[in-house]
Amino acid sequence: MFFFAEEGPEILAYLKLNYNLTPENWPESESAVQLERIYVAPGQQGKGIGKYLLDFTEKEATRTGHPWVWLSVWQDAPRSVAFYQQNGYEIFGTEVFQVGSDPQLDWVMKKRIL
């Protein structure tokens, strides 16, 4: 499901959530929401919109009864990794994200919401 942050006619940011999709080796008894994509327009970064979207994600997980939120983030994006860690997400694995013929290693992060 896609969600958008708008101001008037302008889209400032968006996120994509997947419900009941879990990473490899995830306990079957634990449902989760995957924050698959979060994007804030370059001119809108640093204004708290990313934090707003992350908070929205956690509220949506709570609303839908999912006790976990998980995501993957590129290991070579230290600001993004730090952002998630500052908001209570912990690294618990890795996965490969294929960009054309370039395999890129992502951290897989999680946070218990409920």
ABEGO torsion letter per residue (X at the ends): XBBBBBBEABBABBBBBBBGBBBBGBBAABBBBBBABBBBBAAABGAGAAAAAAAAAAAAAAAAGBABBBBBBBAABAAAAAAAAAAGBBBAEBBBBBBEABBBBBBBBBBBAX
